[in-house]
């Protein structure tokens, strides 16, 4: 076999394999079918020419192989045209397609005659090569016109529509343009037909061009065109030096001879060697790391299904169970950020024999390092760095030693550190590989989303319970009119009965009765008087409830602050013990009147006083200060913009800093017992003040010292 026939022969089969491979990936796609046909044509050309180079001392036989090769070459231009217009989704009339294919069939019909190729050159160093006939030049021009036209269409699509194209589409066009640039170098193959002895490397150009087209067709999303150009350039430069230099030295000093065969085999093996090595290395790695791949796949599958678990406790237990059982780790714990304490609390730990650290503060160097770098911490690496230098690495090593951590995997949701996983050593004694860390990071990212979902679900569930409770209270409120009427009827009946009985006792002469009977009648009369007084007070309570539950649709009117406070205090005394706190009115009696809805404002100040009382009682019970007594101070200050500023200040427990941005949110409560508050009081106050009465509300609070609310209402 001729040395020069090997290259075209290898290219022919590589091209055929590549075309079939792309076709089988998607048989229904028109682009894939056209690409496969194009590869078949290149195969016919390269195979025919390889056999032509391999022919010895038989010009007629070599000419037959050349004409067979051109059966493929002739259809390359038309298939390139068809492929490009299909790729760019350009509409072409059927008549245009018919004419282009008709030209190709015309050249096919003359390709087996002397008008196209009429004889062979036999004096070229690589072997036979066909001589051009009189009509051959027209095919070359047709081929050139097709290529120039296709480059123009691709360039036009890239330049004019780049803003409207997706990045992947732009990348595909770049691949094709790069492929056409490679294919242009194959023009060298036509000059030999006219007697120029230049080695025809066109089959290599065709291979590069087809690889670009196939890559753009099948796997264009994997790599940017700049990466391809860089890698291709490196490959060409390296292999030109590695393979070209020995050949040049051989021809320079040894001339032509049998040495070409072993050197060529060496060059071929040098080309195939890296690919063979990568294949064997991958297979060996798969066998050696089979167990590792198994649990990594399990962890990936688990991370995909975690978001379906809604119970936070079950989710965390599931994560630790999967990690310890699948990877066989001695110890796993999960720390999550706590909004109230602003530190990272231990949520779950899987190893009963190990004492765990219950919380990690946010100022801890370990938390700061994880937040800043957003990557896993490995104890062995930190230990080595701590030996070389002190400072931060020493602190990190000590913290990881305290946690008993071999690896710490952070769990981020966007840029927010939700928590982190503490992993102990593997029971197998193996180290954590980079692949392990990548899988654990994927697991931690999915876990962050799953944890967020579970927390949101639990908060929503709790809110729904509060909504249901609020609806019950609202239902009772809507029934207030009817209930008040029924209760008042009973009180009225009791009042009449006690009144009639007292009158009867007064009209009855008990002077002749024994002292014992007289004493009993006196006690009965006293009891009836008490019943009558309590009936009257009960009626006042019902009247207050009815007044409080009215909708307040009477409109706006000029009101004094005393009117508002008197109504609020009349009602709140039935819920709290006013004797336990001091309510001070620190404002002048002639303070300007405000414009508002009386019932609604009484409801707002009812909530102010009720909340202040609860805060005072909580401070008393929690801090146990000597001589402490709850106090509410209500003061006023006229504003320049036509509003009265009312200040409601208490000396209760106050609010923590992380509560203050949620104070006016519905169902948020700072009260220690769910029986004390529904979380609707301040939400209702805000709506009453700002939406219904065109005012403003703000507050200032310090935990352990008290809270002050600032209310601005329009002046009458």
MIZA-40184 format. One line per 10 residues: number of its first residue (from 1); for each residue x, y, z of C-alpha. Coordinates in Angstrom, 2 decimals. Layout:
N
NUM> X/Y/Z | ...
REM end
This chain:
716
1> 0.00/0.00/0.00 | 1.24/3.47/-0.88 | 2.07/5.69/2.09 | 0.12/8.57/0.52 | -3.04/6.51/0.21 | -3.31/5.96/3.98 | -4.39/9.52/4.82 | -7.34/9.74/2.38 | -8.38/6.18/3.30 | -8.49/6.96/7.04
11> -10.31/10.25/6.40 | -12.88/8.51/4.19 | -13.92/6.07/6.91 | -13.77/8.66/9.70 | -16.05/10.89/7.66 | -18.49/8.07/6.96 | -18.58/7.08/10.62 | -19.12/10.69/11.71 | -21.94/11.22/9.22 | -23.76/8.05/10.26
21> -23.25/8.91/13.93 | -24.88/12.34/13.54 | -27.69/10.87/11.46 | -28.53/8.18/14.03 | -28.72/10.78/16.81 | -31.78/12.31/15.16 | -32.99/10.65/11.99 | -35.99/12.95/11.67 | -33.98/16.17/11.57 | -33.42/17.42/8.03
31> -30.05/18.98/8.88 | -28.77/15.64/10.14 | -29.90/13.87/6.97 | -28.21/16.46/4.74 | -25.03/16.29/6.80 | -24.98/12.49/6.49 | -25.36/12.72/2.69 | -22.54/15.24/2.59 | -20.31/12.85/4.57 | -21.16/10.02/2.14
41> -20.05/12.20/-0.79 | -16.77/13.05/0.97 | -16.31/9.33/1.69 | -16.73/8.45/-2.02 | -14.23/11.15/-2.99 | -11.59/10.33/-0.34 | -11.90/6.55/-0.84 | -11.65/6.87/-4.65 | -8.56/9.06/-4.40 | -6.90/6.76/-1.84
51> -7.25/3.89/-4.31 | -5.98/6.12/-7.11 | -2.83/6.92/-5.07 | -2.42/3.21/-4.37 | -2.53/2.24/-8.07 | 0.84/1.29/-9.62 | 1.66/1.44/-13.37 | -1.96/1.44/-14.57 | -3.09/4.91/-15.61 | -6.46/3.74/-16.95
61> -7.32/2.01/-13.65 | -6.24/5.09/-11.71 | -8.45/7.27/-13.95 | -11.44/5.05/-13.14 | -10.86/5.58/-9.40 | -10.52/9.36/-9.97 | -13.84/9.48/-11.88 | -15.50/7.44/-9.10 | -14.20/9.93/-6.54 | -15.70/12.80/-8.50
71> -19.13/11.15/-8.27 | -18.94/12.30/-4.66 | -17.17/15.62/-5.22 | -19.78/16.85/-7.74 | -22.60/16.71/-5.16 | -20.65/18.45/-2.38 | -21.51/22.01/-3.59 | -25.25/21.41/-3.93 | -25.45/19.66/-0.54 | -23.50/22.48/1.08
81> -25.95/24.98/-0.41 | -28.96/22.92/0.70 | -27.52/22.44/4.20 | -26.81/26.15/4.68 | -30.18/27.49/3.52 | -31.89/24.86/5.71 | -29.71/25.79/8.68 | -30.50/29.52/8.25 | -34.19/28.67/7.66 | -34.16/30.55/4.37
91> -37.05/29.89/2.03 | -36.06/28.92/-1.49 | -38.45/28.09/-4.30 | -38.56/24.49/-5.46 | -37.51/25.67/-8.93 | -34.27/27.09/-7.46 | -33.49/23.80/-5.74 | -34.30/21.92/-8.92 | -31.91/24.10/-10.97 | -29.04/23.70/-8.47
101> -29.42/19.92/-8.35 | -29.83/19.83/-12.15 | -26.41/21.52/-12.56 | -24.85/18.86/-10.32 | -26.42/16.03/-12.34 | -25.13/17.67/-15.52 | -21.57/17.60/-14.18 | -22.12/14.01/-13.02 | -23.13/13.03/-16.56 | -19.92/14.45/-18.07
111> -17.63/13.35/-15.22 | -17.09/9.95/-16.83 | -15.97/11.51/-20.13 | -12.79/13.12/-21.39 | -14.53/16.52/-21.32 | -14.18/16.47/-17.54 | -11.07/14.32/-16.80 | -9.28/13.01/-19.89 | -6.02/11.39/-18.63 | -3.58/11.08/-15.70
121> -0.40/12.80/-14.51 | 1.98/9.98/-13.48 | 5.10/11.90/-12.48 | 3.91/13.36/-9.14 | 5.80/12.08/-6.07 | 2.60/10.82/-4.44 | 1.40/8.95/-7.51 | -1.29/9.41/-10.17 | -3.45/12.53/-10.41 | -6.11/13.32/-13.11
131> -5.73/15.96/-15.84 | -8.52/18.52/-16.27 | -10.70/18.38/-19.36 | -12.11/21.44/-21.18 | -15.31/21.57/-19.06 | -13.60/20.94/-15.70 | -13.00/24.66/-15.09 | -16.76/25.29/-15.08 | -17.24/22.84/-12.23 | -14.46/24.57/-10.28
141> -16.17/27.93/-10.79 | -19.53/26.44/-9.78 | -17.94/25.03/-6.61 | -16.27/28.36/-5.81 | -19.48/30.35/-6.37 | -21.42/28.05/-4.06 | -18.83/28.41/-1.29 | -18.63/32.19/-1.63 | -22.42/32.45/-1.62 | -22.71/30.31/1.51
151> -20.08/32.35/3.36 | -21.94/35.52/2.40 | -25.28/34.15/3.67 | -23.76/33.07/6.98 | -21.96/36.37/7.47 | -25.12/38.31/6.61 | -27.20/36.31/9.09 | -24.59/36.83/11.82 | -24.15/40.55/11.22 | -27.75/41.65/10.58
161> -29.58/39.37/13.03 | -27.03/39.04/15.85 | -29.21/41.01/18.26 | -32.20/38.75/17.59 | -30.32/35.44/17.67 | -29.81/33.29/20.73 | -26.18/32.84/21.86 | -26.30/29.18/20.79 | -27.42/30.18/17.27 | -24.63/32.74/17.01
171> -22.16/30.08/18.10 | -23.40/27.63/15.46 | -22.96/30.20/12.69 | -19.42/30.89/13.92 | -18.66/27.17/13.75 | -19.86/27.00/10.16 | -17.89/30.09/9.14 | -14.80/28.60/10.76 | -15.49/25.35/8.89 | -15.78/27.18/5.56
181> -12.50/28.90/6.35 | -10.83/25.49/6.74 | -12.53/24.16/3.61 | -11.24/27.08/1.55 | -7.71/25.69/1.88 | -8.82/22.62/-0.11 | -8.71/24.78/-3.26 | -5.11/23.59/-3.49 | -6.45/20.25/-4.81 | -7.49/21.80/-8.14
191> -4.11/23.17/-9.23 | -2.61/19.67/-9.59 | -5.14/18.99/-12.38 | -3.29/21.61/-14.40 | 0.22/20.29/-13.81 | 1.36/21.93/-10.53 | 3.13/19.44/-8.25 | 1.80/20.51/-4.81 | 0.69/17.79/-2.42 | -3.16/17.68/-2.38
201> -4.12/17.97/1.30 | -7.74/18.79/0.53 | -9.02/15.65/2.26 | -7.66/17.02/5.57 | -9.38/20.36/4.95 | -12.61/18.52/4.19 | -12.32/16.55/7.42 | -11.84/19.72/9.49 | -14.74/21.40/7.73 | -17.07/18.45/8.33
211> -16.07/18.22/11.98 | -17.04/21.89/12.46 | -20.36/21.37/10.67 | -21.11/18.19/12.61 | -20.21/19.78/15.90 | -22.44/22.75/15.16 | -25.24/20.36/14.16 | -25.00/17.90/17.02 | -23.16/19.24/20.06 | -22.75/22.97/19.42
221> -23.71/23.98/22.97 | -20.74/22.33/24.66 | -17.94/24.70/23.78 | -17.33/28.28/22.73 | -15.77/28.84/19.29 | -12.75/30.58/20.86 | -12.00/27.43/22.83 | -12.16/25.32/19.64 | -9.83/27.68/17.78 | -7.37/27.68/20.66
231> -7.35/23.91/21.05 | -7.15/23.31/17.31 | -4.25/25.75/17.03 | -2.37/24.09/19.88 | -2.99/20.65/18.37 | -1.71/21.71/14.92 | 1.40/23.43/16.28 | 2.34/20.55/18.60 | 1.78/17.77/16.09 | 3.47/19.72/13.28
241> 6.56/19.87/15.47 | 6.30/16.30/16.82 | 5.55/14.58/13.51 | 6.85/17.06/10.92 | 10.38/17.46/12.29 | 11.31/13.72/12.07 | 10.00/13.55/8.51 | 11.95/16.65/7.51 | 15.18/15.33/9.04 | 14.63/11.94/7.36
251> 14.09/13.44/3.91 | 17.01/15.82/4.47 | 19.62/13.25/5.45 | 18.22/9.83/4.46 | 16.18/10.62/1.34 | 13.35/8.31/0.30 | 13.46/4.77/1.66 | 11.94/2.12/3.88 | 12.56/4.24/6.99 | 9.31/6.06/6.09
261> 7.21/3.03/7.14 | 8.32/2.76/10.83 | 8.38/6.55/11.20 | 4.86/6.76/9.77 | 3.66/4.02/12.12 | 5.29/5.88/15.00 | 3.55/9.11/13.97 | 0.22/7.31/13.75 | 0.66/5.74/17.19 | 1.80/9.09/18.61
271> -1.45/10.61/17.35 | -3.61/7.79/18.67 | -1.64/7.35/21.91 | -3.27/10.16/23.97 | -6.75/9.03/23.00 | -5.95/5.40/23.84 | -4.45/6.52/27.14 | -7.53/8.59/28.04 | -9.82/5.68/27.18 | -7.85/3.15/29.28
281> -7.44/5.67/32.10 | -11.19/6.32/32.17 | -11.99/2.60/32.24 | -9.47/1.96/35.03 | -10.85/4.89/37.02 | -14.39/3.59/36.60 | -13.35/0.21/38.04 | -11.29/1.66/40.88 | -13.88/4.26/41.86 | -16.96/2.13/41.18
291> -18.16/2.29/44.80 | -17.53/6.02/44.95 | -19.48/6.59/41.74 | -22.35/4.54/43.17 | -22.87/6.66/46.27 | -22.27/9.88/44.33 | -25.11/8.91/41.97 | -27.28/8.09/45.00 | -26.59/11.50/46.53 | -27.42/13.24/43.25
301> -30.74/11.39/43.04 | -31.48/12.21/46.68 | -30.75/15.90/46.14 | -33.27/15.99/43.30 | -36.07/14.57/45.49 | -35.49/16.57/48.69 | -37.71/19.50/47.71 | -40.78/17.25/47.98 | -40.32/16.84/51.77 | -42.29/19.54/53.60
311> -41.58/18.72/57.23 | -38.30/20.39/58.21 | -37.39/17.89/60.93 | -38.05/14.90/58.66 | -36.09/16.58/55.86 | -33.00/17.11/58.00 | -33.16/13.57/59.39 | -33.54/12.23/55.86 | -30.45/14.14/54.69 | -28.28/12.88/57.54
321> -29.60/9.33/57.13 | -28.82/9.30/53.40 | -25.32/10.69/53.90 | -24.31/8.35/56.73 | -25.79/5.20/55.19 | -24.77/5.86/51.59 | -21.29/7.30/52.05 | -20.65/5.48/55.36 | -19.58/8.51/57.38 | -18.96/8.28/61.12
331> -20.64/11.55/62.01 | -22.98/14.05/60.34 | -24.62/17.16/61.79 | -26.50/20.07/60.25 | -26.48/23.66/61.52 | -29.10/26.18/60.34 | -29.33/29.93/60.78 | -31.76/31.06/63.50 | -33.46/34.38/62.80 | -34.17/35.18/66.45
341> -30.80/34.42/68.03 | -28.81/35.34/64.90 | -26.50/32.35/65.15 | -26.26/28.86/63.66 | -28.00/26.23/65.78 | -27.53/22.49/65.67 | -30.69/21.02/64.16 | -29.84/17.35/63.79 | -26.87/15.14/64.62 | -26.30/11.51/63.69
351> -23.94/9.89/66.17 | -25.16/9.48/69.74 | -21.68/8.82/71.09 | -20.37/12.24/70.13 | -21.04/15.44/72.07 | -22.06/18.15/69.61 | -21.62/21.91/69.82 | -25.13/23.31/70.12 | -24.59/26.62/68.34 | -22.03/28.60/66.32
361> -22.17/32.40/66.48 | -22.14/34.43/63.26 | -18.97/36.24/64.40 | -17.12/32.93/64.54 | -14.10/32.90/62.14 | -15.37/29.66/60.65 | -18.71/31.22/59.64 | -16.98/34.34/58.30 | -14.58/32.25/56.17 | -17.38/30.08/54.73
371> -19.53/33.13/53.95 | -16.67/34.92/52.22 | -15.20/32.01/50.22 | -18.36/29.92/49.65 | -16.44/26.65/49.40 | -15.92/23.54/51.57 | -13.46/23.46/54.44 | -11.20/20.39/54.71 | -9.54/19.73/58.06 | -6.34/18.17/56.73
381> -5.69/21.13/54.42 | -6.31/23.61/57.24 | -4.04/21.66/59.57 | -1.22/21.80/57.03 | -1.73/25.53/56.41 | -1.94/26.20/60.15 | 1.51/24.61/60.61 | 2.99/26.90/57.97 | 1.30/30.05/59.23 | -0.70/31.17/62.26
391> -3.74/33.44/62.38 | -6.97/32.59/60.60 | -5.98/29.03/59.67 | -5.17/28.22/63.27 | -8.58/29.52/64.39 | -10.32/27.52/61.66 | -8.44/24.37/62.62 | -9.43/24.76/66.28 | -13.09/25.30/65.41 | -13.18/22.28/63.11
401> -11.49/20.20/65.81 | -14.11/21.38/68.30 | -16.89/20.34/65.90 | -15.18/17.01/65.17 | -15.34/17.89/61.46 | -13.32/16.31/58.69 | -15.16/18.39/56.08 | -17.62/21.29/56.34 | -19.96/21.81/53.39 | -21.72/25.23/53.25
411> -25.32/25.45/52.08 | -26.10/28.67/50.21 | -29.33/30.06/48.82 | -28.05/32.62/46.33 | -25.48/34.50/48.47 | -27.13/33.78/51.83 | -25.59/31.12/54.06 | -28.58/29.02/55.13 | -26.44/26.60/57.13 | -23.67/24.05/56.81
421> -23.07/20.30/57.03 | -20.42/18.92/59.37 | -19.06/15.59/58.10 | -16.84/13.22/60.04 | -14.29/10.80/58.62 | -15.30/7.96/56.30 | -15.61/4.57/57.99 | -13.64/3.06/55.09 | -10.67/5.29/55.88 | -10.74/6.85/52.40
431> -10.26/10.57/51.83 | -12.83/12.96/50.42 | -12.08/13.33/46.70 | -12.81/16.48/44.66 | -15.71/14.57/43.06 | -17.10/13.87/46.55 | -16.93/17.55/47.45 | -18.66/18.55/44.20 | -21.50/16.09/44.87 | -21.85/17.30/48.47
441> -21.98/20.91/47.26 | -24.78/19.99/44.85 | -26.55/18.24/47.72 | -26.08/21.27/49.98 | -27.44/23.66/47.32 | -30.53/21.52/46.82 | -30.87/21.14/50.58 | -30.88/24.94/50.98 | -33.83/25.21/48.63 | -35.60/22.27/50.29
451> -35.03/23.76/53.77 | -36.36/27.12/52.61 | -39.47/25.41/51.21 | -40.00/23.39/54.40 | -39.65/26.48/56.60 | -42.03/28.40/54.37 | -44.52/25.54/54.51 | -44.38/25.42/58.32 | -44.76/29.20/58.57 | -47.71/29.05/56.18
461> -49.30/26.25/58.18 | -48.92/28.25/61.39 | -50.32/31.34/59.68 | -53.35/29.36/58.47 | -54.02/28.28/62.04 | -53.84/31.91/63.13 | -56.15/32.92/60.29 | -58.64/30.27/61.41 | -58.47/31.60/64.97 | -58.88/35.16/63.72
471> -61.90/34.08/61.67 | -63.45/32.57/64.80 | -62.95/35.85/66.64 | -64.34/37.76/63.66 | -67.39/35.47/63.63 | -67.98/36.20/67.31 | -67.64/39.89/66.50 | -70.30/39.69/63.80 | -72.57/37.96/66.30 | -72.02/40.69/68.91
481> -75.23/42.57/68.13 | -77.40/39.47/68.48 | -75.57/38.20/71.54 | -75.71/41.60/73.22 | -79.44/41.81/72.62 | -80.03/38.34/74.09 | -77.79/38.96/77.11 | -79.38/42.38/77.74 | -82.79/40.72/77.71 | -81.64/38.30/80.42
491> -80.10/41.14/82.46 | -83.32/43.12/82.09 | -85.35/40.14/83.31 | -83.00/39.68/86.28 | -83.24/43.40/87.06 | -87.05/43.26/87.08 | -87.12/40.15/89.24 | -84.65/41.52/91.78 | -86.42/44.91/91.80 | -89.84/43.32/92.38
501> -88.42/41.09/95.11 | -86.74/44.03/96.87 | -90.02/46.02/96.68 | -91.92/43.06/98.13 | -89.47/42.80/101.02 | -89.81/46.54/101.67 | -93.62/46.29/101.78 | -93.58/43.27/104.06 | -93.82/43.91/107.83 | -91.16/41.83/109.54
511> -91.45/43.45/112.94 | -93.43/40.52/114.36 | -90.89/38.00/113.03 | -88.22/36.47/115.14 | -84.76/38.08/115.10 | -83.43/35.15/113.14 | -85.98/35.65/110.35 | -85.40/39.39/110.33 | -81.65/38.81/109.93 | -82.25/36.36/107.07
521> -84.58/38.80/105.27 | -81.97/41.55/105.68 | -79.28/39.32/104.15 | -81.60/38.39/101.26 | -82.32/42.06/100.64 | -78.56/42.82/100.65 | -77.90/39.95/98.23 | -80.64/41.16/95.89 | -79.13/44.67/95.96 | -75.74/43.21/94.96
531> -77.39/41.20/92.17 | -79.08/44.36/90.92 | -75.76/46.27/90.91 | -73.95/43.44/89.08 | -76.77/43.24/86.53 | -76.28/46.95/85.89 | -72.50/46.50/85.52 | -73.06/43.50/83.21 | -75.26/45.67/81.03 | -72.46/48.25/80.83
541> -69.99/45.52/79.78 | -72.35/44.35/77.03 | -72.82/47.94/75.94 | -69.04/48.38/75.74 | -68.61/45.18/73.72 | -71.32/46.28/71.33 | -69.69/49.68/70.99 | -66.25/48.11/70.36 | -67.50/45.69/67.69 | -69.35/48.27/65.61
551> -67.95/48.76/62.14 | -67.40/52.41/62.66 | -69.04/53.58/59.45 | -70.43/56.77/60.97 | -67.80/58.85/59.17 | -65.26/61.36/60.37 | -65.86/63.92/63.07 | -63.97/66.29/65.32 | -62.74/64.37/68.35 | -60.80/65.11/71.50
561> -58.11/62.68/72.54 | -59.98/62.19/75.82 | -63.00/60.87/73.93 | -60.84/58.28/72.21 | -58.97/57.24/75.37 | -62.07/57.11/77.59 | -63.76/54.68/75.21 | -60.61/52.56/74.89 | -60.10/52.39/78.67 | -63.77/51.59/79.30
571> -63.39/48.51/77.12 | -59.85/47.41/77.96 | -60.61/47.23/81.69 | -62.60/44.08/81.04 | -59.55/42.35/79.52 | -56.64/43.55/81.66 | -56.13/44.67/85.26 | -55.73/48.42/84.94 | -54.82/48.62/88.62 | -51.48/46.92/87.84
581> -50.21/49.72/85.58 | -50.29/53.50/85.46 | -51.90/55.22/82.48 | -50.75/58.86/82.41 | -52.27/61.54/80.18 | -49.43/63.98/79.66 | -51.17/66.58/77.51 | -53.20/69.73/77.99 | -56.96/69.47/78.25 | -57.32/72.07/75.50
591> -55.24/70.07/73.01 | -56.49/70.55/69.44 | -59.13/68.19/68.18 | -58.41/65.53/65.60 | -60.50/64.44/62.66 | -61.24/60.73/62.62 | -63.63/57.86/63.16 | -64.30/57.50/66.88 | -64.94/53.75/67.01 | -61.95/52.90/64.83
601> -59.55/55.11/66.81 | -60.85/53.67/70.09 | -60.05/50.21/68.71 | -56.51/51.33/67.79 | -55.79/52.76/71.26 | -57.42/49.72/72.86 | -54.69/47.64/71.13 | -51.94/50.09/72.15 | -52.91/49.82/75.84 | -53.47/46.06/75.67
611> -50.03/45.47/74.06 | -48.29/47.83/76.51 | -49.87/45.99/79.46 | -48.68/42.59/78.16 | -45.16/44.00/77.58 | -45.07/45.42/81.13 | -46.20/42.11/82.66 | -43.59/40.22/80.62 | -40.82/42.56/81.81 | -42.00/42.18/85.42
621> -41.98/38.39/85.24 | -38.80/38.07/83.17 | -36.45/40.67/84.67 | -37.89/40.66/88.21 | -36.75/44.25/88.92 | -37.35/45.73/92.35 | -40.00/48.46/92.58 | -40.87/48.03/88.91 | -44.36/49.11/87.85 | -45.77/49.22/84.35
631> -46.41/52.67/82.94 | -48.06/54.06/79.81 | -47.56/57.73/78.99 | -49.73/59.38/76.32 | -48.61/62.80/75.13 | -49.29/65.13/72.18 | -47.45/67.63/70.05 | -48.96/69.80/67.31 | -47.30/69.50/63.91 | -46.73/72.17/61.27
641> -48.35/70.17/58.46 | -51.83/70.15/59.94 | -51.46/67.02/62.03 | -51.41/66.17/65.72 | -48.54/63.91/66.84 | -49.63/61.51/69.58 | -46.96/59.54/71.46 | -47.81/56.30/73.28 | -44.82/55.30/75.40 | -44.50/52.25/77.65
651> -41.74/50.84/79.84 | -42.41/47.21/78.98 | -40.04/44.51/77.74 | -39.59/46.14/74.31 | -38.81/44.42/71.00 | -35.67/42.64/69.81 | -33.94/44.14/66.78 | -34.73/41.22/64.48 | -38.45/41.52/65.30 | -38.80/45.17/64.38
661> -39.03/44.77/60.59 | -41.99/42.40/61.02 | -44.01/44.28/63.66 | -46.82/45.35/61.31 | -46.94/42.05/59.41 | -50.19/40.10/59.89 | -50.00/37.19/62.38 | -46.59/38.18/63.71 | -46.64/38.34/67.51 | -43.93/38.90/70.12
671> -46.09/37.66/72.96 | -44.80/34.61/74.76 | -48.03/32.66/74.57 | -50.16/31.97/71.53 | -53.22/32.36/73.84 | -52.27/35.99/74.44 | -51.92/37.26/70.90 | -52.98/36.48/67.33 | -50.50/38.82/65.67 | -53.27/41.00/64.22
681> -53.26/43.90/66.72 | -50.55/46.11/65.20 | -51.53/45.08/61.69 | -55.06/46.35/62.40 | -53.70/49.51/64.04 | -51.63/50.36/60.96 | -54.61/49.93/58.65 | -56.87/52.02/60.91 | -54.34/54.86/61.26 | -52.94/55.03/57.72
691> -55.64/53.67/55.40 | -58.87/54.61/57.19 | -57.87/57.83/58.98 | -55.18/59.26/56.65 | -52.53/59.29/59.35 | -49.05/57.90/59.88 | -47.59/55.48/62.42 | -44.01/54.64/63.40 | -42.23/53.31/66.44 | -38.95/53.01/68.31
701> -38.10/50.19/70.66 | -35.21/48.84/72.74 | -35.34/45.40/74.23 | -35.53/45.49/78.03 | -36.44/49.20/78.17 | -39.73/49.75/76.33 | -41.48/50.83/73.15 | -42.77/54.16/71.88 | -45.38/54.52/69.11 | -45.73/57.79/67.19
711> -49.16/58.42/65.66 | -49.90/61.41/63.43 | -53.58/62.22/62.79 | -55.08/65.13/60.82 | -56.35/68.07/62.86 | -60.06/68.85/62.73
REM end
